[in-house]
Amino acid sequence: MEFQTTRFGKLSIRQDETIVFPQGLIGFEHHTKWAILADESNDSVGWLQSMDQADLAFAVVSPRRYVPGYKVRISPEQATSLKLDAGMETFVLVIVSRENSLISVNLRAPLLVNLSLQLGRQVITTDEQPLRHVIATETIALRRSA
């Protein structure tokens, strides 16, 4: 399927590359079809591109890249909705955000993807995880004036 985006231009996404989030994402409940795209300039970042809205995409990363011991604890109902069985591959991503010079990830509401079924869900962890875990600060190059 050809899809025109505002950030990435025209994309060709196969049906088996589309991930369905039946409940959407928090705040974006009506957006149920998504694709994960690689970032051309940074291999640690991906993009979750809505296939329902051309101008909606979120930067995503693996939380374990920044928090090696990160574990997702979810309710049985959340696990059931992903139809996980033994041997199915599951992928965990978190959304990246920037506020002023801080770049953070939301460890409290990760995205879980059952890659075997191309089925995803944003979950709320059952343990206390931070909504904003800072992973980087942007530095501004200053020029000496005196």
FIKOLZA-1660 file (N, C-alpha, C; in steps of 0.1 Angstrom, whole numbers, plus 5000, padded with zeros to 4 digits):
% residues 146
   i   px   py   pz ch aa at
   1 5008 4988 5000  A  M  N
   1 5000 5000 5000  A  M CA
   1 5009 5012 5000  A  M  C
   2 5006 5022 4992  A  E  N
   2 5013 5035 4991  A  E CA
   2 5006 5044 5001  A  E  C
   3 5015 5051 5009  A  F  N
   3 5010 5060 5019  A  F CA
   3 5018 5073 5019  A  F  C
   4 5013 5084 5018  A  Q  N
   4 5020 5097 5018  A  Q CA
   4 5020 5103 5032  A  Q  C
   5 5032 5105 5037  A  T  N
   5 5033 5111 5051  A  T CA
   5 5039 5125 5050  A  T  C
   6 5037 5133 5060  A  T  N
   6 5043 5146 5060  A  T CA
   6 5058 5146 5064  A  T  C
   7 5062 5136 5072  A  R  N
   7 5076 5136 5077  A  R CA
   7 5085 5128 5068  A  R  C
   8 5080 5117 5062  A  F  N
   8 5088 5107 5055  A  F CA
   8 5085 5107 5040  A  F  C
   9 5076 5115 5035  A  G  N
   9 5072 5114 5021  A  G CA
   9 5064 5102 5018  A  G  C
  10 5065 5097 5006  A  K  N
  10 5057 5085 5002  A  K CA
  10 5063 5073 5006  A  K  C
  11 5055 5064 5013  A  L  N
  11 5060 5051 5018  A  L CA
  11 5052 5040 5011  A  L  C
  12 5059 5029 5009  A  S  N
  12 5053 5017 5005  A  S CA
  12 5053 5007 5016  A  S  C
  13 5041 5005 5022  A  I  N
  13 5040 4996 5034  A  I CA
  13 5032 4984 5030  A  I  C
  14 5037 4972 5032  A  R  N
  14 5030 4960 5030  A  R CA
  14 5020 4957 5041  A  R  C
  15 5010 4950 5038  A  Q  N
  15 5000 4947 5049  A  Q CA
  15 5006 4940 5061  A  Q  C
  16 5016 4931 5058  A  D  N
  16 5022 4924 5069  A  D CA
  16 5032 4932 5077  A  D  C
  17 5034 4945 5073  A  E  N
  17 5043 4954 5080  A  E CA
  17 5034 4964 5089  A  E  C
  18 5021 4963 5088  A  T  N
  18 5012 4971 5095  A  T CA
  18 5009 4965 5109  A  T  C
  19 5011 4973 5119  A  I  N
  19 5008 4968 5133  A  I CA
  19 4994 4974 5137  A  I  C
  20 4986 4965 5142  A  V  N
  20 4972 4970 5146  A  V CA
  20 4973 4971 5161  A  V  C
  21 4969 4983 5166  A  F  N
  21 4967 4986 5180  A  F CA
  21 4952 4988 5181  A  F  C
  22 4944 4977 5184  A  P  N
  22 4930 4978 5185  A  P CA
  22 4924 4989 5193  A  P  C
  23 4931 4992 5204  A  Q  N
  23 4926 5003 5213  A  Q CA
  23 4933 5016 5210  A  Q  C
  24 4941 5017 5200  A  G  N
  24 4949 5029 5197  A  G CA
  24 4959 5031 5207  A  G  C
  25 4964 5043 5208  A  L  N
  25 4974 5048 5218  A  L CA
  25 4967 5057 5227  A  L  C
  26 4972 5059 5239  A  I  N
  26 4966 5068 5249  A  I CA
  26 4966 5082 5242  A  I  C
  27 4954 5088 5242  A  G  N
  27 4952 5101 5235  A  G CA
  27 4950 5100 5220  A  G  C
  28 4952 5089 5215  A  F  N
  28 4950 5086 5200  A  F CA
  28 4943 5073 5198  A  F  C
  29 4931 5072 5205  A  E  N
  29 4924 5059 5205  A  E CA
  29 4918 5056 5191  A  E  C
  30 4916 5065 5182  A  H  N
  30 4910 5062 5169  A  H CA
  30 4921 5059 5159  A  H  C
  31 4933 5059 5162  A  H  N
  31 4944 5056 5153  A  H CA
  31 4949 5042 5157  A  H  C
  32 4944 5032 5148  A  T  N
  32 4947 5018 5151  A  T CA
  32 4957 5011 5143  A  T  C
  33 4960 5017 5131  A  K  N
  33 4970 5011 5122  A  K CA
  33 4983 5019 5122  A  K  C
  34 4994 5012 5124  A  W  N
  34 5007 5019 5126  A  W CA
  34 5018 5011 5118  A  W  C
  35 5029 5017 5115  A  A  N
  35 5040 5011 5109  A  A CA
  35 5052 5016 5117  A  A  C
  36 5062 5007 5119  A  I  N
  36 5075 5010 5126  A  I CA
  36 5085 5012 5115  A  I  C
  37 5091 5024 5115  A  L  N
  37 5101 5028 5105  A  L CA
  37 5114 5030 5111  A  L  C
  38 5125 5027 5104  A  A  N
  38 5138 5030 5109  A  A CA
  38 5141 5045 5106  A  A  C
  39 5150 5050 5115  A  D  N
  39 5155 5064 5113  A  D CA
  39 5168 5063 5105  A  D  C
  40 5168 5070 5094  A  E  N
  40 5180 5069 5085  A  E CA
  40 5193 5074 5092  A  E  C
  41 5192 5084 5101  A  S  N
  41 5204 5090 5107  A  S CA
  41 5207 5085 5121  A  S  C
  42 5199 5077 5127  A  N  N
  42 5201 5072 5140  A  N CA
  42 5196 5058 5142  A  N  C
  43 5204 5048 5143  A  D  N
  43 5199 5034 5143  A  D CA
  43 5193 5030 5157  A  D  C
  44 5194 5039 5167  A  S  N
  44 5188 5036 5180  A  S CA
  44 5173 5041 5180  A  S  C
  45 5169 5049 5170  A  V  N
  45 5156 5055 5170  A  V CA
  45 5148 5049 5159  A  V  C
  46 5135 5046 5162  A  G  N
  46 5126 5043 5152  A  G CA
  46 5114 5053 5152  A  G  C
  47 5105 5051 5143  A  W  N
  47 5093 5060 5142  A  W CA
  47 5081 5051 5141  A  W  C
  48 5071 5054 5149  A  L  N
  48 5058 5048 5149  A  L CA
  48 5049 5057 5141  A  L  C
  49 5047 5054 5128  A  Q  N
  49 5039 5062 5119  A  Q CA
  49 5025 5057 5118  A  Q  C
  50 5016 5066 5121  A  S  N
  50 5001 5063 5120  A  S CA
  50 4998 5061 5105  A  S  C
  51 4991 5050 5102  A  M  N
  51 4986 5048 5088  A  M CA
  51 4972 5054 5087  A  M  C
  52 4967 5060 5097  A  D  N
  52 4954 5066 5097  A  D CA
  52 4955 5081 5095  A  D  C
  53 4967 5087 5098  A  Q  N
  53 4968 5101 5097  A  Q CA
  53 4983 5104 5093  A  Q  C
  54 4984 5111 5082  A  A  N
  54 4997 5113 5076  A  A CA
  54 5007 5121 5084  A  A  C
  55 5002 5130 5092  A  D  N
  55 5011 5138 5100  A  D CA
  55 5013 5134 5114  A  D  C
  56 5010 5121 5117  A  L  N
  56 5011 5117 5131  A  L CA
  56 5022 5105 5132  A  L  C
  57 5033 5108 5138  A  A  N
  57 5044 5099 5140  A  A CA
  57 5051 5102 5153  A  A  C
  58 5055 5091 5160  A  F  N
  58 5062 5093 5173  A  F CA
  58 5076 5086 5172  A  F  C
  59 5086 5093 5177  A  A  N
  59 5099 5087 5179  A  A CA
  59 5098 5076 5190  A  A  C
  60 5104 5065 5187  A  V  N
  60 5104 5054 5197  A  V CA
  60 5118 5047 5198  A  V  C
  61 5120 5042 5210  A  V  N
  61 5133 5035 5212  A  V CA
  61 5130 5023 5221  A  V  C
  62 5140 5014 5221  A  S  N
  62 5140 5003 5230  A  S CA
  62 5144 5008 5244  A  S  C
  63 5135 5006 5254  A  P  N
  63 5139 5011 5267  A  P CA
  63 5151 5005 5273  A  P  C
  64 5154 4993 5269  A  R  N
  64 5166 4986 5275  A  R CA
  64 5179 4992 5270  A  R  C
  65 5179 5000 5260  A  R  N
  65 5191 5007 5255  A  R CA
  65 5195 5017 5265  A  R  C
  66 5185 5023 5273  A  Y  N
  66 5188 5033 5282  A  Y CA
  66 5186 5029 5297  A  Y  C
  67 5178 5018 5299  A  V  N
  67 5176 5013 5312  A  V CA
  67 5178 4998 5311  A  V  C
  68 5190 4993 5312  A  P  N
  68 5192 4979 5309  A  P CA
  68 5184 4969 5317  A  P  C
  69 5180 4972 5329  A  G  N
  69 5172 4963 5337  A  G CA
  69 5157 4965 5336  A  G  C
  70 5153 4973 5327  A  Y  N
  70 5139 4976 5325  A  Y CA
  70 5130 4963 5323  A  Y  C
  71 5120 4962 5331  A  K  N
  71 5110 4951 5329  A  K CA
  71 5096 4956 5328  A  K  C
  72 5088 4951 5320  A  V  N
  72 5074 4955 5319  A  V CA
  72 5066 4946 5327  A  V  C
  73 5059 4952 5337  A  R  N
  73 5049 4944 5345  A  R CA
  73 5035 4949 5342  A  R  C
  74 5027 4940 5337  A  I  N
  74 5014 4943 5332  A  I CA
  74 5003 4934 5338  A  I  C
  75 4991 4938 5337  A  S  N
  75 4980 4930 5343  A  S CA
  75 4977 4918 5334  A  S  C
  76 4971 4908 5339  A  P  N
  76 4968 4896 5330  A  P CA
  76 4959 4900 5319  A  P  C
  77 4950 4909 5321  A  E  N
  77 4941 4914 5310  A  E CA
  77 4949 4920 5299  A  E  C
  78 4959 4928 5302  A  Q  N
  78 4967 4934 5292  A  Q CA
  78 4975 4924 5284  A  Q  C
  79 4980 4914 5291  A  A  N
  79 4987 4903 5284  A  A CA
  79 4978 4895 5275  A  A  C
  80 4966 4892 5280  A  T  N
  80 4956 4884 5272  A  T CA
  80 4953 4892 5259  A  T  C
  81 4951 4905 5260  A  S  N
  81 4947 4912 5248  A  S CA
  81 4958 4912 5237  A  S  C
  82 4970 4908 5240  A  L  N
  82 4981 4907 5230  A  L CA
  82 4981 4893 5224  A  L  C
  83 4973 4884 5230  A  K  N
  83 4973 4870 5225  A  K CA
  83 4987 4863 5225  A  K  C
  84 4994 4865 5235  A  L  N
  84 5008 4860 5236  A  L CA
  84 5007 4845 5240  A  L  C
  85 5015 4838 5232  A  D  N
  85 5017 4823 5235  A  D CA
  85 5032 4821 5236  A  D  C
  86 5036 4810 5242  A  A  N
  86 5050 4807 5242  A  A CA
  86 5056 4806 5228  A  A  C
  87 5068 4812 5227  A  G  N
  87 5074 4812 5214  A  G CA
  87 5071 4824 5205  A  G  C
  88 5061 4832 5209  A  M  N
  88 5058 4844 5201  A  M CA
  88 5068 4855 5204  A  M  C
  89 5072 4862 5194  A  E  N
  89 5082 4873 5196  A  E CA
  89 5074 4886 5200  A  E  C
  90 5079 4892 5211  A  T  N
  90 5073 4904 5216  A  T CA
  90 5084 4915 5216  A  T  C
  91 5080 4927 5212  A  F  N
  91 5089 4938 5211  A  F CA
  91 5084 4949 5221  A  F  C
  92 5093 4955 5228  A  V  N
  92 5089 4966 5237  A  V CA
  92 5096 4979 5232  A  V  C
  93 5087 4989 5231  A  L  N
  93 5092 5002 5227  A  L CA
  93 5086 5013 5237  A  L  C
  94 5093 5024 5237  A  V  N
  94 5088 5035 5245  A  V CA
  94 5088 5048 5236  A  V  C
  95 5079 5057 5239  A  I  N
  95 5078 5069 5231  A  I CA
  95 5088 5079 5237  A  I  C
  96 5095 5086 5228  A  V  N
  96 5105 5096 5231  A  V CA
  96 5098 5110 5230  A  V  C
  97 5101 5118 5240  A  S  N
  97 5095 5132 5240  A  S CA
  97 5106 5142 5243  A  S  C
  98 5104 5154 5239  A  R  N
  98 5114 5165 5242  A  R CA
  98 5107 5177 5248  A  R  C
  99 5112 5181 5259  A  E  N
  99 5106 5193 5266  A  E CA
  99 5118 5202 5269  A  E  C
 100 5118 5213 5263  A  N  N
 100 5130 5223 5263  A  N CA
 100 5142 5215 5259  A  N  C
 101 5152 5214 5267  A  S  N
 101 5165 5207 5263  A  S CA
 101 5166 5193 5268  A  S  C
 102 5155 5188 5274  A  L  N
 102 5155 5174 5279  A  L CA
 102 5148 5164 5270  A  L  C
 103 5155 5153 5267  A  I  N
 103 5149 5143 5259  A  I CA
 103 5146 5131 5269  A  I  C
 104 5133 5127 5269  A  S  N
 104 5130 5116 5279  A  S CA
 104 5121 5106 5272  A  S  C
 105 5119 5095 5279  A  V  N
 105 5111 5084 5275  A  V CA
 105 5101 5081 5286  A  V  C
 106 5089 5076 5281  A  N  N
 106 5078 5073 5291  A  N CA
 106 5079 5058 5294  A  N  C
 107 5085 5054 5305  A  L  N
 107 5086 5040 5309  A  L CA
 107 5074 5035 5316  A  L  C
 108 5064 5044 5319  A  R  N
 108 5052 5040 5326  A  R CA
 108 5042 5034 5316  A  R  C
 109 5043 5039 5303  A  A  N
 109 5033 5034 5293  A  A CA
 109 5040 5029 5281  A  A  C
 110 5047 5018 5282  A  P  N
 110 5054 5013 5270  A  P CA
 110 5044 5007 5259  A  P  C
 111 5050 5005 5248  A  L  N
 111 5042 4999 5237  A  L CA
 111 5047 4985 5236  A  L  C
 112 5038 4975 5236  A  L  N
 112 5041 4961 5235  A  L CA
 112 5036 4956 5221  A  L  C
 113 5045 4949 5214  A  V  N
 113 5041 4945 5200  A  V CA
 113 5043 4930 5200  A  V  C
 114 5032 4923 5197  A  N  N
 114 5033 4908 5194  A  N CA
 114 5036 4908 5179  A  N  C
 115 5049 4905 5176  A  L  N
 115 5054 4905 5162  A  L CA
 115 5048 4894 5154  A  L  C
 116 5045 4883 5161  A  S  N
 116 5040 4871 5154  A  S CA
 116 5026 4874 5148  A  S  C
 117 5018 4882 5155  A  L  N
 117 5005 4886 5150  A  L CA
 117 5003 4900 5145  A  L  C
 118 5014 4908 5146  A  Q  N
 118 5014 4922 5142  A  Q CA
 118 5003 4929 5150  A  Q  C
 119 5003 4927 5163  A  L  N
 119 4993 4932 5172  A  L CA
 119 5000 4940 5183  A  L  C
 120 4995 4952 5186  A  G  N
 120 5002 4960 5196  A  G CA
 120 4992 4966 5206  A  G  C
 121 4998 4970 5217  A  R  N
 121 4990 4977 5228  A  R CA
 121 4999 4986 5236  A  R  C
 122 4994 4998 5239  A  Q  N
 122 5001 5006 5248  A  Q CA
 122 4996 5002 5262  A  Q  C
 123 5004 4999 5271  A  V  N
 123 5000 4994 5284  A  V CA
 123 5004 5004 5295  A  V  C
 124 4998 5003 5306  A  I  N
 124 5002 5010 5318  A  I CA
 124 5008 5000 5327  A  I  C
 125 5021 5001 5331  A  T  N
 125 5027 4992 5339  A  T CA
 125 5021 4991 5353  A  T  C
 126 5021 4979 5359  A  T  N
 126 5015 4977 5372  A  T CA
 126 5025 4982 5384  A  T  C
 127 5037 4984 5380  A  D  N
 127 5047 4989 5390  A  D CA
 127 5049 5004 5388  A  D  C
 128 5056 5010 5397  A  E  N
 128 5059 5024 5396  A  E CA
 128 5071 5026 5386  A  E  C
 129 5068 5032 5375  A  Q  N
 129 5079 5035 5365  A  Q CA
 129 5077 5050 5362  A  Q  C
 130 5088 5057 5359  A  P  N
 130 5086 5072 5356  A  P CA
 130 5079 5075 5343  A  P  C
 131 5071 5085 5343  A  L  N
 131 5065 5090 5330  A  L CA
 131 5076 5097 5322  A  L  C
 132 5086 5103 5328  A  R  N
 132 5097 5110 5321  A  R CA
 132 5110 5105 5327  A  R  C
 133 5116 5096 5320  A  H  N
 133 5130 5092 5323  A  H CA
 133 5139 5099 5313  A  H  C
 134 5147 5108 5318  A  V  N
 134 5156 5116 5309  A  V CA
 134 5167 5107 5304  A  V  C
 135 5168 5107 5290  A  I  N
 135 5179 5099 5284  A  I CA
 135 5190 5108 5277  A  I  C
 136 5187 5121 5276  A  A  N
 136 5197 5129 5270  A  A CA
 136 5193 5144 5272  A  A  C
 137 5203 5152 5271  A  T  N
 137 5200 5167 5271  A  T CA
 137 5206 5173 5259  A  T  C
 138 5199 5182 5253  A  E  N
 138 5204 5188 5241  A  E CA
 138 5213 5199 5246  A  E  C
 139 5225 5200 5240  A  T  N
 139 5234 5211 5243  A  T CA
 139 5234 5221 5232  A  T  C
 140 5234 5234 5236  A  I  N
 140 5235 5244 5226  A  I CA
 140 5249 5249 5224  A  I  C
 141 5254 5249 5212  A  A  N
 141 5267 5254 5210  A  A CA
 141 5268 5269 5212  A  A  C
 142 5276 5273 5221  A  L  N
 142 5278 5287 5225  A  L CA
 142 5291 5293 5219  A  L  C
 143 5291 5305 5214  A  R  N
 143 5302 5311 5209  A  R CA
 143 5308 5321 5219  A  R  C
 144 5321 5321 5221  A  R  N
 144 5327 5330 5230  A  R CA
 144 5326 5344 5224  A  R  C
 145 5322 5354 5232  A  S  N
 145 5320 5367 5226  A  S CA
 145 5331 5377 5232  A  S  C
 146 5338 5373 5242  A  A  N
 146 5348 5382 5247  A  A CA
 146 5361 5375 5250  A  A  C
% end
